[in-house]
């Protein structure tokens, strides 16, 4: 497995600066935030795309993933990256998410990224029917999956606490309605722990769908707040053994977006701790 770090912890830095810092810390890959301030696809000029390529080349960095989950640029007052969701009651607002995801897929192809991540539907409206919301999500994602196939980029759905698809079982039910080879799973280790899916035993259950991992720690309370590995309750030795056991050769991206005030320290500490665990197993 290969270790990368997500630029969503570097909201206070230009992309080129974030990449330079992560390379100096010792990472070989970065996850690019398809959002402000780094790479909002709707208004990304060719010159800006060239600057992204140049920053990656100068620092010897590969792209692990394009993170199209967050949509800070829309600035929805309810939540800065859940909305607009795939299952908004307003079809026009829903379309903003759909268009954004298509643009992110195209951006991934232009930059040479293997995949993008997106949210698993969105929050179900109060009093809403889960099954009906799932079928709406399926219908909304189908044309985007076709676009992903045309672009040659994977569209990875990421289960998240509080959204339509939270657990491995719910993801597997979702995949029963999807026949596109472009749709797969971003397995977020912390999210699985939050909803009671032990990462080490859940990874084998969904292994055939996993194309990318997010890694962060979570407190024993299982409250969804990303922590530096080693500061929560997740058994990373068992989890990383499980990843190795499925012969996964791709990227594991450390995602620590709450640490915007000192991302370098979070990135450095996380890398040292994860590498130490890997060496021990």
N, C-alpha and C positions, 0 to 999 in steps of 0.2 A: 504494500500500500504506500501511497505517496501523500505527504502532508502539505496542505495549503492553508492560507488564512484569508478570511473574508474582509474585503475593504469596507464593509458596513460598520466596522469599528472606527474607521478613519474619516468620519463625516466632517471633521474640522481640518482636513488636509486635502490638497489637490491630489488627484489620482497618481501622478508621477511621483510625488513625494511619498505617498503611501507605499507604492511599489518599491521605491529605493530603500525605505526603512525596513520593509519585510525581507528584502533580499539580504540586507546587512545583518538582520537577526538570524537568518539561516533558512528561510523558507525557499522552496523551489517552485511554488505555484501560488496564485492568488485567485480568489473568487471576486469577480467584478460585480459591483452593485449597479443594476440597470435602473438607476434612479438618480435624483439629485444628491450630491453634487458631481458624481463621477461619470455616469453614462445613461442619462435619461434618453431612451431611444427616439422619442418623438421629435426631438430638436437637437440631435447630435449631428454636427456638421462633419463633412468628409475630413476636414483638417483636424477635428477633434479625434476622429477614429484613427487617423494617422499618428497622432500624438500618443494615443493609447498603445498602438503597436510599437512605437518607438520606445516608450517607457518600458514595456515588457522585454523588448530585445536588448536594450542597454543593461538591464538588470538580470538577464538570464532567467526570466520568469515565464512559466506556462500558465494557461488559464484552466483552472479546475472546473469552473462553472460560471454561468451568468445568473445572478440572483435577480429574478423578475418577480419575486414575492412581494417585496416592499414597494409601496407607491407613495412615498413622502411628497412627491411633486404635486399630487392632487390635493393634499392637505385636508383630507376629510376630518372634521372635528371629532368624530366618534373614535377613530383609531387611525394612526398614521400609515399603516400598511395593510390592514385587512380590507379596507374599502378603497375604491369600489371592488366588490367581490363578483365571483362568477354567478352568484344566485341573488343579486339585488332584485327587489321587487320591480324597480324601474328598469325596463329593458334598455333604455338609452344610457343610463348610468352603467349598467352591466356591460354595455358595448365598449366602454372605456377600458375595462379590464381585458376584454377580448382583443381589442386593437393593440393594447400595450404588449400583450403576450406575443402576438404575431410579430410585432416590431422587434421584440427582444430575441425571438428566434432568428430573424433575419440578421440582426446584429451579431448573434453568436456565429452564424455562418460566415459573416464578413470578417470577424476577428479570429476565426479558427477554433472557437470553443466547442466542446463536444456536446454540451447540454445546457439547458436552463432549468431553473426551479420555479414553481408557481404554488400558490396556496391551494388547499384541498377543498375548494368550493367557497368557503367563507362562513361567517356565522349564520346559523339558522334563525330566522325571525322569531320573536316570542310567540308561542302558540303555533308555530309552523310544524308541518309534518316532515319528519326526517327523510322518509322514503321519497316523497314528492320532491324535496330539495335535492336529493341525490340524482334523481332522473333529470331534473333541470340542469344540474352540473354536467351530467353526461352529454346532454344535447348541446350545451354551450361549448364543451371542450372538443367535440368531434371535428368541427371544421378547423379548429386550431391544430389538432393532431394531424390533419391532412396537410396543413401548411408546414408543420414540423417535418413530415415525411419529404415534402418537396425541397425543403432547405437542407435535409440531411442532418438534422439536429434533434437530440432527444428532448422530450418535454417531460420533466420529472415532477410529479405531484408529491408534495411534502405534508404528511399528516401533522396536525398541530392541535394542541389543547385549545378547546373553546371554539373550534371551527367544525365544519360539516364532517370531515373525516379526521378522527382523532387517533383511532387505534389500528392495529394491524388487521384485525378482523374486518373493520369497516373498509379499509383499503382493499382487501381481497374481495369484498363484495362489490366495490366500485369496479375492479378490474374484470369482473364477470360481464360487465356491460361494454367493455372496450376491446376492440380487436385490432387496434393500430399498433404496429411494432415500434412506433416512436414514443409511446406513452409508457413510462416506467416510474420507479419510486426513488425519491430522495429520502433516505433513512436518517432521520435526526435522532441521535442517541438520547439527547436530553428530553425531547418530546415524548419518546417512547416511555422513558422512566416516569415522566409526569402523569401519564394516564394508566400506569400500572402494568405496562408491557415491559417485563425485564429484558433489557437489550440483548444480553447474551443468549437467552433462549428464544427470543423473537426473531433475531436475525436469520437463523436457519429456516424459519417458517416462511419468510418472505424473500429469501435469497434470490430466487429466480427473477424477481422484479427490481432488485436494487442495482442502481447504476452510479450512485454517489452517496457519500455520507456527510452529515454535519455532526460535529462533535463539540460538546460543552458539558459542564457539570451542572447538577441540579441539587438543591438542598434536600435533606431527608423529608421535609414537609411535602415534597413533590410540587411545590408552587413553581409556576413557569417563570423562572428568572435565570438567565444564563450566567453561569459562574465559571471561573478559570478551573480547568481540571485539577482535582485534588482538594478543592474547597467545598465540595458537596458530598453526596453519598453514593454516586455511581461506582460500581466495580469495573474500572476500566481494564484491568488485567483480563478479566473474564470476557469483557466485551471485545477487546482487541484480539483475543484468542479466537472468538467466534468469527470475527471478520477474516482472520487468516484461514480458519477452517473451511470457509466457503470459497477459498482460492481467489478472493477479491484482489485485483491488481490495480484498481483505480485510485481516485483521489479521496482522501478524508480531509474535509475542510473544517478547520476550527473556526467557530462562529461566536464572537464575543462582542456583539454590538452594544451592550450596556457600558462598555469601557471606553467611551469616546474621550474621556478626559485624560487618559493615559494608555492609549492602545499599544504603544511599544512595550510597556511593562507586561501587559496582559499577554501579548503575542509571544514575548520572550519566555515568560514563565510557563505558558501552556506548552510551547515547543519543547522546552527542557523536560517537563514532567512527562509528556507523552512519549518522547524518545527514550526516557529512562524506563518507562513501563514496557515499551517494545523490546528494549534490550534485555529486560528481565524475563520475557516470555519466549 
